[in-house]
Amino acid sequence: MWGILRLVAKTLELGWRISRGLFKAKLFIIRHIFKLFYGKRHTFGSARFANRADLKEAGMLPGSGTRSEASSGLILGQVKSGIIRAPDSDHLLCMAPTKSGKTTCFVNTNILKLGGDASAIINDPNGETYAVTKRERERHGEVFLWAPFAEKSHSLNPL
């Protein structure tokens, strides 16, 4: 009787080991299929600040030559070797806390550097950018202020 119980126990243990091994094999296969389709995962992301080589490769520094010589486009900042500019074809979003210098350092600077062939639509709730840049922009063409609740405003008739 004990011999039969030992045989049953060994059979169950062997079955348990086989099923556990198959389960691990399935997990291994599923994990590698997941990596194949979704690539390498980073727990905290893989973003980093750009270095000088990245800026040159993107055509954002003078003399980089990969895009349009970085002599036009929106000004983003400055490094020792020159001004960092976004290429003309790129779109930008500038986000920062209140009173951090977005208007003074980014918006007004770039509006004043735009050439005569460029146009801009600016959401300016307090009218600061309009007041600062109006005279310079008028040298290149008409400047309109659309402020529905202001006393002096151009009108807009969408019909």
C-alpha positions as CSV (number, residue, x, y, z in Angstrom):
1,M,0.0,0.0,0.0
2,W,2.8,2.4,0.9
3,G,4.5,1.6,-2.4
4,I,1.4,2.7,-4.3
5,L,1.1,5.9,-2.3
6,R,4.8,6.7,-3.0
7,L,4.3,6.0,-6.7
8,V,1.2,8.3,-6.7
9,A,3.1,11.0,-4.8
10,K,6.0,10.9,-7.2
11,T,3.7,11.0,-10.2
12,L,1.9,14.0,-8.7
13,E,5.2,15.7,-8.0
14,L,6.5,15.0,-11.5
15,G,3.2,16.4,-12.9
16,W,3.5,19.5,-10.7
17,R,7.1,20.1,-11.9
18,I,6.1,19.7,-15.6
19,S,3.1,22.0,-15.2
20,R,5.2,24.6,-13.4
21,G,7.9,24.4,-16.1
22,L,5.2,24.7,-18.8
23,F,3.8,27.7,-17.1
24,K,7.2,29.4,-16.9
25,A,7.8,28.6,-20.5
26,K,4.5,30.2,-21.4
27,L,5.4,33.3,-19.4
28,F,8.8,33.5,-21.1
29,I,7.2,33.3,-24.6
30,I,4.5,35.9,-23.8
31,R,7.1,38.3,-22.3
32,H,9.3,38.1,-25.4
33,I,6.3,38.5,-27.8
34,F,5.3,41.6,-25.8
35,K,8.8,43.0,-26.1
36,L,8.9,42.2,-29.8
37,F,5.7,44.2,-30.4
38,Y,6.0,47.0,-27.9
39,G,9.8,47.5,-27.7
40,K,11.9,48.2,-24.7
41,R,10.1,49.7,-21.8
42,H,11.5,52.3,-19.4
43,T,9.9,52.5,-16.0
44,F,10.5,56.3,-15.8
45,G,10.7,57.1,-19.5
46,S,13.7,57.8,-21.7
47,A,13.5,61.5,-22.1
48,R,16.7,63.6,-21.7
49,F,18.0,67.1,-22.4
50,A,19.5,67.6,-25.8
51,N,23.3,68.0,-26.1
52,R,25.2,70.0,-28.7
53,A,25.4,67.0,-31.1
54,D,21.6,66.5,-30.9
55,L,21.0,70.2,-31.7
56,K,23.4,70.1,-34.6
57,E,21.8,66.9,-36.0
58,A,18.4,68.6,-35.7
59,G,19.6,71.7,-37.6
60,M,19.0,74.0,-34.7
61,L,22.5,75.5,-34.4
62,P,24.3,77.8,-36.9
63,G,26.6,75.8,-39.2
64,S,24.8,72.5,-38.7
65,G,23.8,72.3,-42.4
66,T,21.3,69.5,-42.0
67,R,18.3,71.8,-42.3
68,S,18.0,75.4,-43.3
69,E,21.3,76.8,-41.8
70,A,19.4,77.7,-38.6
71,S,19.4,81.3,-39.5
72,S,15.6,81.6,-39.5
73,G,12.9,80.1,-37.3
74,L,11.8,80.8,-33.8
75,I,14.4,81.6,-31.2
76,L,14.4,79.0,-28.4
77,G,17.5,79.9,-26.5
78,Q,21.3,80.5,-26.6
79,V,24.4,78.4,-26.1
80,K,28.1,79.4,-26.5
81,S,28.2,78.5,-30.2
82,G,25.1,80.5,-31.1
83,I,21.4,80.9,-31.0
84,I,19.2,77.8,-30.9
85,R,16.4,78.1,-33.4
86,A,13.4,75.9,-34.3
87,P,13.3,75.2,-38.0
88,D,10.6,77.0,-39.9
89,S,8.5,74.0,-40.5
90,D,8.1,73.0,-36.8
91,H,5.2,73.8,-34.5
92,L,5.9,74.8,-31.0
93,L,4.0,74.9,-27.7
94,C,5.4,77.1,-24.9
95,M,4.2,76.1,-21.5
96,A,5.4,77.6,-18.2
97,P,3.9,78.8,-14.9
98,T,2.4,82.3,-14.6
99,K,5.0,85.2,-14.5
100,S,7.8,83.0,-15.7
101,G,8.7,85.2,-18.7
102,K,6.9,83.5,-21.6
103,T,5.7,86.7,-23.1
104,T,8.9,88.8,-22.6
105,C,11.5,86.1,-23.4
106,F,9.7,84.0,-26.0
107,V,6.6,85.6,-27.6
108,N,7.7,89.2,-27.9
109,T,11.2,88.3,-29.0
110,N,10.0,86.1,-31.8
111,I,7.2,88.4,-32.9
112,L,9.8,91.2,-33.3
113,K,12.2,88.9,-35.2
114,L,9.6,87.8,-37.8
115,G,10.2,89.0,-41.3
116,G,7.7,90.8,-43.5
117,D,6.5,87.7,-45.2
118,A,5.4,86.0,-41.9
119,S,2.0,86.3,-40.3
120,A,1.0,85.6,-36.7
121,I,-2.2,85.1,-34.8
122,I,-1.6,85.7,-31.1
123,N,-4.0,85.1,-28.2
124,D,-3.2,88.1,-26.0
125,P,-5.9,88.5,-23.4
126,N,-4.3,91.5,-21.7
127,G,-3.0,93.3,-24.8
128,E,0.7,93.4,-23.7
129,T,2.1,91.7,-26.8
130,Y,0.0,93.9,-29.1
131,A,1.2,97.1,-27.3
132,V,4.9,96.1,-27.4
133,T,5.1,94.7,-31.0
134,K,2.6,96.8,-32.9
135,R,4.9,99.6,-34.1
136,E,7.5,97.1,-35.5
137,R,5.0,94.9,-37.1
138,E,3.3,97.9,-38.8
139,R,6.5,98.4,-40.8
140,H,5.9,95.1,-42.6
141,G,2.1,95.4,-43.1
142,E,-1.2,95.8,-41.4
143,V,-1.7,94.8,-37.7
144,F,-5.1,94.0,-36.4
145,L,-6.4,93.8,-32.9
146,W,-9.5,91.7,-32.4
147,A,-10.7,92.2,-28.8
148,P,-14.5,91.8,-28.7
149,F,-14.9,93.5,-25.3
150,A,-12.4,96.3,-25.8
151,E,-13.4,99.9,-26.9
152,K,-10.8,100.0,-29.8
153,S,-11.0,96.8,-31.7
154,H,-11.2,95.7,-35.3
155,S,-14.4,93.7,-36.1
156,L,-14.8,90.3,-37.5
157,N,-17.8,89.1,-39.6
158,P,-17.5,85.4,-40.3
159,L,-20.5,85.5,-42.6
